[in-house]
Each structure stands twice: as structure tokens, then as C-alpha cells.
């Protein structure tokens, strides 16, 4: 691996002595070409948030450490604030800070790893959104006693959709269902859930503008079955919480079992365990 990576650099050295700047620039070019997208896992230390908005920190394990920086444009999309001692998984590209000759990771995304790190990320987001007023009681809307049309956002293949439909059919035969499928687990699940919530709301708003009262959605259910903290993590994302709170339709969060609490539960008008 070393020979192909630095092949161009070896060609340069055969031409004669290089300046320090030339050598460092050649090393940077080689690293950036080879490591344009890498995942690194380790523990954060020496975390500093600069007044510019950029983050500077070290990612380390038992045997080595790596300088890292995360520019403001990237860290504005990260859902938690790193702290020393937090175990994380970072994605980024390698570069060289030429003034020091140090190689470093330019971080583009950052995720907490392990139950402890996830708990910290959960608490940070919960506290921030609560301070913003997103979970205020006065924002909660009452649910209709006899809904005629119900929107559902969940996986089309999971147990949750079958359970929800079974409960609806047992209680009444007159309810119509509008289903907006979404992935409920994995890296893209949060965006998928938020998109599905917005789609049903767009349908509802079009019906309202057209005066089609029979097409209005009376209540929206967003949910999935139980699972580990990692399994339910999509429902702990800020994008999902904001989509829920922005819903024009009264919304129920039905995520996991009675003991599972997510950010979506706090944002919703009502929390209920998956039936």
C-alpha cells in the first residue's frame, strides 16, 4: 500500500532535494487522493469550540491519536455536542496542516457510539429543544374522539403496521387509512421519517385548500416496534422532532414499548406504546 500511495512522491525525490514546503505539499496531495473518505472510531479528547464556530479535537485509542477538525458548515448538521471522553465514529477525509506538518482528519459527520454516548447525545438534544419551547404543553393539540381518516408513517414490512391496522379494524370499520412508508432504522431513517410526515401533511393541506373535507387527515401516527437504543435512534433525531412539531395534523408517537422514550415522544401531541 505504501508504494502506490507515495509513488508520485518517490518520483519527486529522484529529481533532487525538495524544500520542506514541496515535500509537505506532496505528502498532503498523496494523502488526500488516497483517503478522501474514511471512517475512524475512537475517543474524543482536547475538544475545543473556536469562536469561528469550528471544532478542534483529538480522536484517540490505546495506541495512537489523530488530530481532527470539523468546520462550522459540517458541525451545524451534527445532532450533539462532543465532549472529552465520548466514544465516536467520525467520517471525513485526511489532509495535512502544512504549517505544522501534521496530518489531520477533516470531519464531515460524527456519530456517538455505545449506550453512554447515545444517552449523552439524547439528553443534549432533548434539553436544547425543550429550552427552545418545542415540547411546550400549550403546543399539544387534542386528538379527535372519532377520527375518520388516519395517516400512518412506519415501515411497510415491520410488525408495527400490521399491529396498528389490526387495532383500527377491531375498533371500527369506517376509518380510512393513508399510509406513507418510511425506513425506521439505519442511517437514512430519520430523513425518511421526516419526509413521510411532510408528505402526509402536504396531502392534508391540498385537501384543505380544495375544500375536500372527506380527504382531510384527522390524526397521524408515527411509529415502529420495540428495539434497542440504536434501533430506535432515528426517532431521536432533530429533523424528525421538527417535522412532527410542524405537522398541521395532530400526531401520535407510537415508538417501541412503554419503557422506550424518544425525542419524537416529546415532540408529538400524544405518546403511545406500539400496540
Beta strands, then each sheet from edge to edge (+ up, - down):
strand 1: 38-49
strand 2: 55-60
strand 3: 65-70
strand 4: 87-97
strand 5: 102-112
strand 6: 149-154
strand 7: 176-181
strand 8: 219-224
strand 9: 251-255
strand 10: 270-271
sheet 1: 1+ 2- 3+ 5+ 4- 1+
sheet 2: 7+ 6+ 8+ 9+ 10+
end
